[in-house]
Amino acid sequence: MFENLDIQDNTDLWRGVILHGKNASTYKIALATLLVDYSNRNFTKIPLDELASDFFHVYQKRMENGLRQNKTSGRDTYAEQMVNEVKADKTSESDALEFLKENALKKMVLQRFNTICGKKIPEPFYSFDNTHLTLSNNILEIFTTKQGLLEDELNSRWDLLEHAFTESNAAETMELDEKLEWIKHSSKRTNITKFIFVLQGYQRGKCFYCGEDIDGEIQVDHVIPRQALRHDEIWNLVLAHKFCNQDKSDNLPPKPFVEALFVRNEYVLDSNLPLREKLKLVVKKTPAERWMQIQDAYKFANKKIGNRFWGGSKKYDPREDMFYKRVRKIYDQIL
């Protein structure tokens, strides 16, 4: 069903929902935040009245940053409307919660959450009826173990959605602000560490160079050395262990890692807003053109810095990684 994605376990399924679900608002992320909290506390059956209250209050807190919570300019979400009306004493909190329960939750996000690329997932993370939300074992298994990495990815997704919805001119200027800390046309090296949790979900929390789970210090690396390309465009950025990054240094990686970079980018482009849109700003239109773009950059770097190659990891070949093998099949005729 999800042939373009790497869905192998419940964690991948969760990432698929969060990263590949469509986001016209931040409702899905707000609900996910509450689902994580309930799971962490081992709550299995939540009254919809309690869910509505928590949904209202998570938005009440979130809206303090002044950023938009939906894609459509000039139109607030029901959650924003209710928070603002209660704040202005135009409606009571109890009436606001009842409205949110019926309209934002039961008729909208609760029905749409358990999907990837518009298709229902095989094992939903919850079920609900007219009075209660019941968590499934798969989400309890993920978050009762305190999956901090997934929670960080979720928070970053909300941050990035707010940024994309609020800065409607970002696509026109082809720049990102200091929140993401990289600028397309900058020749000055920028601090890109805040980009870590945005990329983590798309790398499944694994080091790009050794394929192992990333723990300890995480670093952002330019696959094709920045010394040659002189930019911090996202298509060339990956996450790595500190040791792996230092081992590679400013050398060119073996070609299989360049292919893996292409596959990673295509995986991101198969997702929805906002990261896909940011990537689309700096890559070509078709997969074939994007593959040529990476090859040209690789050849240019080779000429610019000379034959300085990193040997790669002796224990890891990205061509044998199940994720890359699965996604790579789609592009065999291009690579």
Buried (B, 14 or more C-beta within 10 A) or exposed (E): EBEBBBBEEBBBBBBBBBBBBBBBBBBBBBBBBBBBBBBBEEBBEBEBBBBBBBBBBBBBEBBEEEBBBBBEEEEBBBBBBBBBBBEEEEBEBEEBBBBBBBBBBBEBBBEBBBBBBEEEBEEBBBEBEEEBBEBBEBBBBBBEEEBEBBBBBBBBBBBBBBBBBBBEEBBEEEBBEEEBBBBBEEEEEBEBEBBBBBBBBBBBBBBBBBBBEBEEEBBBBBBBBBBBBEBBBBBBBBBBBEBBBEBBEBBBBBBBBBBBBBBBBBBBBBBBBBBBBBBBBBBBEEBEEBBEBBBEBBEEBBEEBEEBEBEBBEEBBBEEBEBBEBBBEBBEEBE
